[in-house]
Amino acid sequence: MERRLTTIVAADVVGYSRLMAADEEGTIQRFRTLKTEVIDPEISKAGGRLIKTMGDGLLIEFPSPVAALRAAIAVQDFVIKNETAKPAELRMQFRVGINLGDVVIDGDDILGEGVNIAARLESLASPGGICMSRSVYDQVKSKTDASLIALGPQQVKNIPHPIEVWQIGGDARIAQDKGSDRPSIAILPFDNLSSDPDQAFLADGIVEDVTTELSRFRTLDVIARNSAFAYRGKSTDIRQIAAELDARYVVEGSVRRAGNRLRVTAQLIEAATGSQLWAERWDRTLDDLFDVQDELTSAIVSGVEPELGAHERAVVRRKPTENLTAWELCQKGYYEFTKYTDESYASAFELYQLAVAADPDFALPHAYLGRWYWVQIVTGRTKDVAADVKTGIDHAQTAVALDNRLELGYASLGVLSAIAGYEEDAVAALDAGERMNGHNAVLQFARTHVCLYQKEPDTAAMERAARLAIKLSPKDPLAWGFWFNLGNAYMLRDFDISDAMAGEMFEKSCRFPNSDFMTFLAAAFHSAAVGKKDAASRYLETAMLRKPGLTAEKWRSLFPFPTFPKYVEACESALQILIELGLPES
């Protein structure tokens, strides 16, 4: 087979089916005119070759990345200028992807991963935008005046490894899929309060990293760095900046360096009211500048994302259900889910179903439903493990198919695959999710469950994942579960319910107001095992209040993970004490 390295451009018309439905003949004619009068001449001028036209799409080959980019920018500029006067729903817009890669020659056609990556880049681009791979970026970055926006590594369909992506033009936001009601956030340039003006590079580095890492959360729309940096040094009111950027929230901060000491502050502001939702300060020693920058980035991201999510859910709770969008239904459903009662689980399920009905192509409610089935099983609420695993996997796979960068979809798929006994698939799903967002605490929590459902639990990996989840999101609505599974990691190491560290973690998990019944039951077992009957009685009473109908007989068959029979055996002596303290035998 003949192969060569070449520059491939994939382009298609945004919303072509919608345009055809509105005016079939007019849309066909407009596309033909654009191709004949604008696209073909630009391709020819740049020395390119049109390989094929696919309905609303084009595949083009160019002799160099620079030639391809110049032609793409020229076409996009022309189309945007000439379509502006039309109503938004009737505008013809293009998405463009550019890749420099190896291809297989098949007559006049070209095939292979190089072409596939160009097509995936096109799907990531915003309307009117151009996305390029690192191989293209490295060639054009010093040869264009256009603003290059880093979107970070992106996992795309049928490509086994993440692709580093940059975007030119289009919407100022980092490209996302459906769900336009999700919160938008801008990270403004941090003030350099150091006496040395050259230290501004440190502030800029932190802001760039925070912008990139927050953009990995698929539940956020993040305003691109270059758009936010236009406000450097300006004293414009926060509310005006947010209005101009169309941002619901703003993060601002400062960096002060004095000798080997560094102080960084950050605050999250609700743009509409100007009210501060969260603020934090960090003092560090500059032993290694880049390590400190990474640590501060992680700390800011771990503070902003949970606080923003909590505020969004508080706002949504005040709205009547019948007036909510699919995004808002998901947020209201998640609020119900985090109450961890039988009634709230049922309410969450209904809200997620409404979200699916409101927007069948929105990935998030499917991911939430996958998680709902995962939790139904691991909390002992399922009536049919096999059926719930199958339905949960269907939702998780649908979520990943609709949005293959949604980390919650991979988390749900990972746990449910582990429950089904597909350990390799489970680990692969979680690894894929982490490649896209290493800051997502739920992915780490999912990993603790994958460890739990191994035939021989990897308690060291379980402990690492639980500790990382706690570090990433200590105020997470699910934080009680992080501590609980950390306790389970200690207990399962030697199947010793009297283990002191396990008992300490179980007790910590009970301190959260929304802790589920099994945390109190585990704390009761530990207290009974170490002779603390008064404490055991208190924990047992709370467990029975949170799980009406709980009996020793039901508990012995409640959880389906492989080593649970051994867990039951290890707890039998403590269980007899709990029966004496009031737990019904059957």
C-alpha positions as CSV (number, residue, x, y, z in Angstrom):
1,M,0.0,0.0,0.0
2,E,1.2,3.5,-0.8
3,R,1.4,5.8,2.2
4,R,2.3,9.5,2.6
5,L,2.4,12.2,5.2
6,T,-0.1,14.9,4.3
7,T,-2.4,17.7,5.7
8,I,-6.0,16.7,5.8
9,V,-9.0,19.1,6.3
10,A,-12.4,17.8,7.2
11,A,-15.3,20.3,7.1
12,D,-19.1,20.1,7.3
13,V,-22.1,22.4,7.5
14,V,-23.5,22.9,11.0
15,G,-27.2,21.9,11.4
16,Y,-27.5,20.9,7.7
17,S,-30.6,18.7,8.3
18,R,-32.3,21.7,10.0
19,L,-31.4,24.0,7.1
20,M,-32.7,21.4,4.6
21,A,-36.0,21.0,6.4
22,A,-36.5,24.8,6.3
23,D,-35.5,25.3,2.7
24,E,-34.3,22.2,0.8
25,E,-33.6,23.7,-2.6
26,G,-32.3,27.0,-1.3
27,T,-29.8,25.2,1.1
28,I,-28.5,23.0,-1.7
29,Q,-28.1,26.1,-4.0
30,R,-26.3,28.1,-1.2
31,F,-23.9,25.3,-0.5
32,R,-23.1,24.8,-4.3
33,T,-22.6,28.6,-4.7
34,L,-20.2,28.8,-1.7
35,K,-18.3,25.8,-3.0
36,T,-17.9,27.1,-6.5
37,E,-17.3,30.8,-5.7
38,V,-15.3,30.6,-2.5
39,I,-14.2,27.1,-1.3
40,D,-12.8,25.8,-4.6
41,P,-10.8,29.0,-5.5
42,E,-9.3,29.0,-2.0
43,I,-8.3,25.3,-2.3
44,S,-6.8,26.0,-5.6
45,K,-4.9,29.1,-4.5
46,A,-3.4,27.1,-1.6
47,G,-2.4,24.2,-3.8
48,G,-4.9,21.8,-2.2
49,R,-7.0,19.0,-3.7
50,L,-10.7,18.3,-3.0
51,I,-10.8,14.6,-2.4
52,K,-14.5,14.2,-2.1
53,T,-17.8,15.9,-1.2
54,M,-20.1,14.0,1.2
55,G,-23.5,15.7,1.2
56,D,-22.8,18.5,3.6
57,G,-19.2,17.6,4.2
58,L,-15.8,18.0,2.4
59,L,-12.5,16.2,2.6
60,I,-9.5,18.1,1.3
61,E,-5.8,17.5,1.1
62,F,-3.2,20.3,1.3
63,P,0.6,20.4,0.8
64,S,1.3,21.9,4.2
65,P,-0.5,22.8,7.5
66,V,0.1,26.5,6.9
67,A,-1.5,26.4,3.5
68,A,-4.5,24.4,4.9
69,L,-5.0,26.9,7.8
70,R,-4.8,30.0,5.6
71,A,-7.4,28.5,3.2
72,A,-9.7,27.5,6.1
73,I,-9.5,30.9,7.8
74,A,-10.2,32.6,4.5
75,V,-13.3,30.5,3.9
76,Q,-14.6,30.9,7.5
77,D,-14.1,34.6,7.4
78,F,-16.0,34.9,4.2
79,V,-18.9,32.7,5.3
80,I,-19.3,34.4,8.7
81,K,-19.3,37.9,7.1
82,N,-21.8,37.0,4.5
83,E,-24.2,35.0,6.8
84,T,-24.3,37.5,9.6
85,A,-27.4,39.4,8.2
86,K,-29.5,36.2,8.1
87,P,-31.5,34.9,11.1
88,A,-29.4,32.8,13.4
89,E,-31.5,29.6,12.7
90,L,-30.9,30.1,8.9
91,R,-27.2,30.9,8.9
92,M,-24.8,28.5,7.1
93,Q,-21.8,27.8,9.3
94,F,-18.9,25.4,9.0
95,R,-16.9,23.3,11.4
96,V,-13.4,22.6,10.3
97,G,-10.8,20.0,11.5
98,I,-7.1,20.0,10.4
99,N,-4.6,17.2,11.0
100,L,-1.2,16.4,9.7
101,G,-0.9,12.7,9.6
102,D,0.0,9.5,7.8
103,V,-2.6,8.3,5.2
104,V,-3.1,5.3,2.9
105,I,-3.5,6.1,-0.8
106,D,-6.5,4.4,-2.5
107,G,-6.7,5.7,-6.0
108,D,-7.9,9.3,-5.7
109,D,-9.1,8.7,-2.1
110,I,-7.1,8.8,1.1
111,L,-7.8,6.6,4.2
112,G,-6.4,5.8,7.6
113,E,-6.1,7.3,11.1
114,G,-4.8,10.6,9.8
115,V,-8.2,11.1,8.1
116,N,-10.2,9.9,11.0
117,I,-8.5,12.3,13.4
118,A,-9.3,15.2,11.1
119,A,-12.9,14.2,11.1
120,R,-13.0,14.0,14.9
121,L,-11.3,17.4,15.2
122,E,-14.1,18.8,12.9
123,S,-16.7,17.4,15.3
124,L,-15.0,19.2,18.3
125,A,-15.0,22.6,16.6
126,S,-17.5,25.3,17.5
127,P,-19.7,26.7,14.7
128,G,-17.5,29.0,12.6
129,G,-14.4,27.5,14.3
130,I,-11.3,25.5,13.3
131,C,-9.8,22.7,15.4
132,M,-6.3,21.4,14.8
133,S,-4.1,18.7,16.3
134,R,-0.7,19.2,17.9
135,S,1.0,18.1,14.7
136,V,-0.6,21.1,12.9
137,Y,-0.2,23.5,15.8
138,D,3.5,22.9,16.0
139,Q,3.8,23.9,12.3
140,V,1.6,27.0,12.3
141,K,1.9,28.6,15.8
142,S,4.6,31.0,14.7
143,K,3.2,31.6,11.2
144,T,-0.3,33.0,12.0
145,D,-1.7,36.0,13.8
146,A,-4.8,34.2,14.7
147,S,-5.6,33.5,18.3
148,L,-4.9,29.8,19.1
149,I,-7.0,28.5,22.0
150,A,-5.8,25.4,23.8
151,L,-8.6,22.9,24.5
152,G,-6.3,20.4,26.1
153,P,-6.2,16.6,25.5
154,Q,-9.5,15.3,24.1
155,Q,-10.6,11.6,23.9
156,V,-12.5,11.1,20.6
157,K,-14.5,8.2,19.2
158,N,-12.5,5.3,17.7
159,I,-9.1,6.9,18.4
160,P,-7.4,4.9,21.3
161,H,-5.3,7.9,22.6
162,P,-6.3,11.4,23.6
163,I,-5.6,14.2,21.0
164,E,-4.2,17.6,22.0
165,V,-6.5,20.2,20.4
166,W,-6.3,23.9,19.6
167,Q,-9.1,26.0,18.2
168,I,-9.2,29.2,16.1
169,G,-12.4,31.3,15.9
170,G,-15.9,30.1,16.6
171,D,-17.6,30.6,19.9
172,A,-15.3,32.0,22.7
173,R,-16.2,29.0,24.8
174,I,-14.3,25.8,24.8
175,A,-16.4,23.5,22.6
176,Q,-19.0,21.4,24.4
177,D,-21.9,19.2,23.4
178,K,-25.6,19.8,24.2
179,G,-26.9,21.3,27.4
180,S,-26.6,25.0,26.9
181,D,-28.1,25.8,30.3
182,R,-25.1,24.5,32.1
183,P,-23.1,27.2,34.0
184,S,-20.5,29.2,32.1
185,I,-17.4,30.5,33.9
186,A,-14.6,32.8,33.0
187,I,-11.2,32.7,34.8
188,L,-9.9,36.3,34.7
189,P,-6.2,37.2,34.7
190,F,-4.9,37.0,38.3
191,D,-3.3,40.3,39.6
192,N,0.4,40.2,40.1
193,L,1.0,41.8,43.5
194,S,4.7,41.0,43.6
195,S,7.2,43.9,43.5
196,D,8.8,42.3,40.5
197,P,6.5,42.8,37.4
198,D,8.2,39.9,35.7
199,Q,6.4,37.5,38.1
200,A,3.3,38.1,36.0
201,F,4.2,34.9,34.1
202,L,3.5,32.8,37.3
203,A,0.0,34.3,37.6
204,D,-0.7,33.8,33.9
205,G,0.5,30.2,34.1
206,I,-1.8,29.4,37.0
207,V,-4.8,31.0,35.2
208,E,-4.0,29.1,32.0
209,D,-3.8,25.8,33.9
210,V,-7.0,26.4,35.9
211,T,-8.8,27.3,32.6
212,T,-7.6,24.1,31.0
213,E,-8.4,21.8,33.9
214,L,-11.9,23.3,34.5
215,S,-12.7,22.8,30.9
216,R,-12.3,19.0,31.4
217,F,-15.5,19.0,33.5
218,R,-18.3,18.4,30.9
219,T,-20.8,20.0,33.2
220,L,-19.2,23.5,32.7
221,D,-18.8,25.9,29.8
222,V,-15.5,27.5,30.2
223,I,-14.7,30.8,28.5
224,A,-11.5,30.5,26.5
225,R,-8.3,32.0,28.0
226,N,-7.7,34.4,25.2
227,S,-11.2,36.0,25.6
228,A,-10.8,36.3,29.3
229,F,-7.2,37.8,29.0
230,A,-8.6,40.7,27.0
231,Y,-9.6,42.2,30.4
232,R,-6.1,42.2,31.8
233,G,-5.3,45.4,33.7
234,K,-8.8,46.8,33.2
235,S,-10.9,48.0,36.1
236,T,-14.2,47.1,34.4
237,D,-17.0,46.0,36.8
238,I,-17.2,42.2,37.1
239,R,-20.8,42.2,36.1
240,Q,-20.0,44.0,32.9
241,I,-17.2,41.6,32.0
242,A,-19.4,38.6,32.7
243,A,-22.2,40.1,30.5
244,E,-19.7,40.7,27.6
245,L,-18.3,37.2,27.9
246,D,-21.7,35.6,28.6
247,A,-20.4,34.1,31.8
248,R,-22.6,33.2,34.7
249,Y,-19.6,32.9,37.1
250,V,-16.2,34.6,37.3
251,V,-13.0,33.5,39.1
252,E,-10.5,36.2,40.0
253,G,-7.4,36.2,42.2
254,S,-4.0,37.4,42.9
255,V,-0.4,36.2,43.2
256,R,2.2,37.7,45.5
257,R,5.8,36.5,45.6
258,A,8.3,37.7,48.2
259,G,11.6,36.0,48.1
260,N,11.0,32.2,48.4
261,R,7.4,32.7,49.7
262,L,4.3,32.7,47.5
263,R,0.7,33.6,48.4
264,V,-2.2,33.0,46.0
265,T,-5.8,34.0,46.5
266,A,-8.8,33.0,44.5
267,Q,-12.5,33.7,44.7
268,L,-15.6,32.5,42.9
269,I,-18.2,35.3,42.1
270,E,-21.8,35.0,40.8
271,A,-21.8,37.5,38.0
272,A,-25.5,38.6,38.2
273,T,-25.3,39.7,41.8
274,G,-21.6,40.2,42.3
275,S,-21.8,38.1,45.4
276,Q,-18.8,36.0,46.5
277,L,-19.6,32.3,46.7
278,W,-16.2,30.9,47.7
279,A,-12.8,32.2,48.5
280,E,-9.5,30.7,49.6
281,R,-5.8,31.6,50.2
282,W,-2.7,29.4,49.9
283,D,0.7,30.1,51.2
284,R,3.6,28.1,49.8
285,T,7.4,27.9,49.6
286,L,8.8,28.0,46.1
287,D,11.1,24.9,46.4
288,D,9.9,23.9,42.9
289,L,8.0,26.5,41.0
290,F,6.3,24.1,38.6
291,D,5.2,21.7,41.3
292,V,3.8,24.6,43.3
293,Q,1.9,25.8,40.2
294,D,0.4,22.3,39.6
295,E,-0.5,22.1,43.3
296,L,-2.2,25.5,43.3
297,T,-4.1,24.7,40.0
298,S,-5.4,21.5,41.5
299,A,-6.4,23.3,44.7
300,I,-8.3,26.1,42.9
301,V,-10.1,23.6,40.6
302,S,-11.0,21.4,43.5
303,G,-12.5,24.4,45.3
304,V,-14.3,26.0,42.4
305,E,-16.1,23.1,40.8
306,P,-17.9,21.6,43.8
307,E,-18.9,25.1,45.1
308,L,-20.2,26.1,41.7
309,G,-22.2,22.8,41.4
310,A,-23.7,23.2,44.9
311,H,-24.8,26.8,44.0
312,E,-26.3,25.7,40.7
313,R,-28.4,23.0,42.4
314,A,-29.6,25.5,45.1
315,V,-30.8,27.8,42.3
316,V,-32.5,25.0,40.4
317,R,-34.3,23.8,43.6
318,R,-36.3,27.0,43.7
319,K,-37.8,26.5,40.3
320,P,-40.9,24.4,39.6
321,T,-40.1,21.1,37.9
322,E,-42.5,21.7,34.9
323,N,-40.4,24.8,33.9
324,L,-37.0,23.1,33.9
325,T,-34.7,22.3,31.0
326,A,-33.0,18.9,30.6
327,W,-29.9,20.4,32.2
328,E,-31.8,21.7,35.2
329,L,-33.8,18.5,35.6
330,C,-30.4,16.7,35.9
331,Q,-29.3,19.1,38.6
332,K,-32.6,18.8,40.5
333,G,-32.3,15.0,40.2
334,Y,-28.8,15.0,41.5
335,Y,-29.9,17.0,44.5
336,E,-32.6,14.4,45.3
337,F,-30.1,11.6,44.7
338,T,-27.6,13.0,47.3
339,K,-30.2,12.8,50.1
340,Y,-29.6,9.1,50.1
341,T,-33.0,7.9,51.1
342,D,-35.3,5.5,49.4
343,E,-37.8,8.3,48.6
344,S,-35.1,10.6,47.2
345,Y,-33.7,7.9,45.0
346,A,-37.2,7.4,43.5
347,S,-37.6,11.1,43.0
348,A,-34.1,11.4,41.3
349,F,-35.0,8.5,39.0
350,E,-38.2,10.3,37.8
351,L,-36.3,13.6,37.2
352,Y,-33.5,11.9,35.2
353,Q,-36.2,10.2,33.1
354,L,-37.8,13.6,32.5
355,A,-34.5,14.9,31.4
356,V,-34.0,12.1,28.9
357,A,-37.5,12.8,27.5
358,A,-36.8,16.6,27.3
359,D,-33.6,16.0,25.3
360,P,-32.9,12.4,24.1
361,D,-29.5,13.4,22.6
362,F,-28.2,14.9,25.9
363,A,-25.6,12.5,27.4
364,L,-25.7,13.7,31.1
365,P,-29.1,12.2,32.2
366,H,-28.0,8.9,30.8
367,A,-24.8,9.1,32.7
368,Y,-26.7,10.0,35.9
369,L,-29.1,7.0,35.3
370,G,-26.1,4.7,34.9
371,R,-24.9,6.0,38.2
372,W,-28.3,5.6,39.7
373,Y,-28.3,1.9,38.9
374,W,-24.8,1.5,40.1
375,V,-25.8,3.0,43.5
376,Q,-29.0,0.9,43.7
377,I,-26.8,-2.2,43.5
378,V,-23.9,-1.2,45.8
379,T,-26.3,0.1,48.5
380,G,-28.3,-3.1,48.6
381,R,-31.5,-1.5,47.2
382,T,-31.8,-3.6,44.0
383,K,-34.4,-6.2,43.6
384,D,-32.7,-7.8,40.6
385,V,-28.9,-7.3,40.2
386,A,-28.7,-8.7,36.7
387,A,-31.5,-6.6,35.3
388,D,-30.2,-3.4,37.0
389,V,-26.7,-4.0,35.7
390,K,-27.9,-4.5,32.2
391,T,-30.1,-1.4,32.2
392,G,-27.4,0.7,33.9
393,I,-24.8,-0.4,31.3
394,D,-27.2,0.5,28.5
395,H,-27.5,4.0,29.9
396,A,-23.8,4.4,30.6
397,Q,-23.0,3.2,27.0
398,T,-25.5,5.6,25.6
399,A,-23.9,8.5,27.6
400,V,-20.5,7.6,26.2
401,A,-21.8,7.3,22.7
402,L,-23.6,10.7,22.9
403,D,-20.6,12.4,24.5
404,N,-17.3,10.4,24.6
405,R,-15.7,13.0,26.8
406,L,-18.2,12.8,29.6
407,E,-16.3,11.4,32.5
408,L,-19.4,10.4,34.5
409,G,-20.4,8.1,31.7
410,Y,-17.1,6.2,32.0
411,A,-17.4,6.1,35.8
412,S,-20.8,4.5,35.6
413,L,-19.8,2.1,32.9
414,G,-16.7,1.1,34.9
415,V,-18.5,0.2,38.1
416,L,-21.4,-1.6,36.3
417,S,-18.9,-3.6,34.2
418,A,-17.1,-4.6,37.4
419,I,-20.3,-5.7,39.0
420,A,-21.0,-7.8,35.9
421,G,-17.6,-9.4,36.2
422,Y,-15.9,-7.7,33.4
423,E,-12.9,-6.5,35.3
424,E,-10.7,-5.5,32.4
425,D,-13.5,-3.5,30.8
426,A,-14.1,-1.8,34.1
427,V,-10.5,-0.7,34.5
428,A,-10.4,0.4,30.8
429,A,-13.5,2.6,31.2
430,L,-12.1,4.3,34.3
431,D,-8.7,4.9,32.7
432,A,-10.4,6.5,29.7
433,G,-12.4,8.8,32.0
434,E,-9.3,9.8,33.9
435,R,-7.4,10.6,30.7
436,M,-10.0,13.3,30.1
437,N,-10.4,14.6,33.7
438,G,-8.0,13.6,36.4
439,H,-9.7,16.0,38.8
440,N,-13.0,14.2,38.9
441,A,-13.5,12.7,42.4
442,V,-16.4,10.5,41.3
443,L,-14.0,8.6,39.0
444,Q,-11.9,7.8,42.0
445,F,-14.9,6.8,44.0
446,A,-15.9,4.5,41.1
447,R,-12.4,3.0,41.2
448,T,-13.0,2.0,44.9
449,H,-16.1,0.1,43.8
450,V,-14.2,-1.6,41.0
451,C,-11.7,-2.7,43.5
452,L,-14.5,-3.9,45.8
453,Y,-16.0,-6.0,43.1
454,Q,-12.8,-7.8,42.3
455,K,-12.6,-11.5,43.2
456,E,-9.6,-10.5,45.4
457,P,-10.0,-6.8,46.3
458,D,-6.9,-4.7,45.6
459,T,-7.1,-2.9,48.9
460,A,-4.0,-0.8,48.3
461,A,-5.5,0.6,45.1
462,M,-8.9,1.0,46.9
463,E,-7.2,3.1,49.6
464,R,-5.3,5.3,47.1
465,A,-8.5,6.0,45.1
466,A,-10.5,6.8,48.2
467,R,-7.8,9.2,49.5
468,L,-7.5,10.9,46.1
469,A,-11.3,11.4,46.0
470,I,-11.2,13.0,49.4
471,K,-8.4,15.3,48.4
472,L,-10.1,16.3,45.1
473,S,-13.5,17.0,46.6
474,P,-13.6,17.1,50.4
475,K,-17.0,18.8,50.4
476,D,-18.5,16.6,47.7
477,P,-22.1,15.5,48.3
478,L,-20.7,12.0,48.1
479,A,-17.9,12.6,50.6
480,W,-19.3,10.2,53.2
481,G,-18.9,7.4,50.6
482,F,-15.3,8.3,50.1
483,W,-14.6,7.9,53.8
484,F,-16.7,4.8,54.0
485,N,-14.8,3.0,51.2
486,L,-11.5,4.1,52.7
487,G,-12.7,2.3,55.9
488,N,-13.7,-0.8,53.8
489,A,-10.2,-0.8,52.3
490,Y,-8.7,-1.2,55.8
491,M,-11.3,-3.7,56.9
492,L,-10.9,-5.9,53.8
493,R,-7.2,-6.0,54.0
494,D,-7.4,-8.7,56.7
495,F,-11.2,-9.0,57.0
496,D,-10.9,-7.5,60.5
497,I,-13.9,-5.4,61.6
498,S,-12.0,-4.4,64.7
499,D,-9.3,-2.7,62.7
500,A,-8.7,0.7,64.3
501,M,-8.2,2.6,61.1
502,A,-11.3,1.1,59.6
503,G,-13.3,2.1,62.6
504,E,-12.0,5.7,62.5
505,M,-12.9,6.0,58.8
506,F,-16.4,4.5,59.4
507,E,-17.0,7.0,62.2
508,K,-15.9,9.9,59.9
509,S,-18.3,8.8,57.2
510,C,-21.2,8.9,59.8
511,R,-20.6,12.6,60.5
512,F,-22.1,13.7,57.1
513,P,-25.8,14.6,57.4
514,N,-26.7,12.6,54.2
515,S,-24.7,9.4,55.1
516,D,-26.5,6.2,54.1
517,F,-27.5,3.5,56.5
518,M,-24.5,1.2,55.8
519,T,-22.0,3.7,57.2
520,F,-23.8,3.6,60.6
521,L,-24.1,-0.2,60.4
522,A,-20.4,-0.6,59.7
523,A,-19.6,1.8,62.6
524,A,-21.9,-0.3,64.8
525,F,-20.1,-3.5,63.8
526,H,-16.7,-2.0,64.6
527,S,-17.9,-0.6,68.0
528,A,-19.4,-3.9,68.9
529,A,-16.2,-5.7,67.9
530,V,-14.0,-3.5,70.2
531,G,-16.4,-3.7,73.1
532,K,-18.0,-0.2,72.8
533,K,-21.6,-1.3,73.2
534,D,-23.0,2.2,73.9
535,A,-21.6,3.5,70.7
536,A,-22.7,0.4,68.9
537,S,-26.2,0.9,70.1
538,R,-26.3,4.5,68.9
539,Y,-25.0,3.7,65.5
540,L,-27.3,0.7,65.2
541,E,-30.3,2.9,66.1
542,T,-29.5,5.4,63.3
543,A,-28.9,2.6,60.8
544,M,-32.3,1.1,61.5
545,L,-34.0,4.6,61.2
546,R,-32.3,5.1,57.8
547,K,-33.1,1.6,56.6
548,P,-36.6,0.6,57.9
549,G,-37.0,-3.2,57.9
550,L,-33.3,-3.9,58.4
551,T,-32.7,-7.4,59.9
552,A,-29.6,-9.6,60.4
553,E,-31.0,-12.0,57.9
554,K,-31.5,-9.4,55.2
555,W,-28.0,-7.9,55.9
556,R,-26.3,-11.3,55.4
557,S,-27.4,-11.3,51.7
558,L,-27.7,-7.5,51.0
559,F,-24.5,-6.8,49.0
560,P,-23.5,-8.7,45.9
561,F,-19.7,-8.1,45.8
562,P,-17.7,-11.4,45.6
563,T,-16.1,-11.3,49.0
564,F,-19.2,-10.3,50.9
565,P,-19.7,-13.8,52.4
566,K,-16.2,-13.6,53.9
567,Y,-17.1,-10.1,55.2
568,V,-20.3,-11.5,56.8
569,E,-18.2,-14.3,58.4
570,A,-15.7,-11.7,59.8
571,C,-18.6,-9.7,61.3
572,E,-20.6,-12.6,62.8
573,S,-19.5,-12.2,66.4
574,A,-20.2,-8.4,66.2
575,L,-23.5,-9.2,64.5
576,Q,-24.7,-11.3,67.5
577,I,-23.9,-8.3,69.8
578,L,-26.0,-6.1,67.6
579,I,-28.9,-8.6,67.7
580,E,-28.7,-8.4,71.5
581,L,-28.8,-4.6,71.2
582,G,-32.0,-4.7,69.2
583,L,-31.3,-5.6,65.6
584,P,-34.1,-8.1,64.6
585,E,-32.8,-11.5,63.6
586,S,-35.3,-11.9,60.8
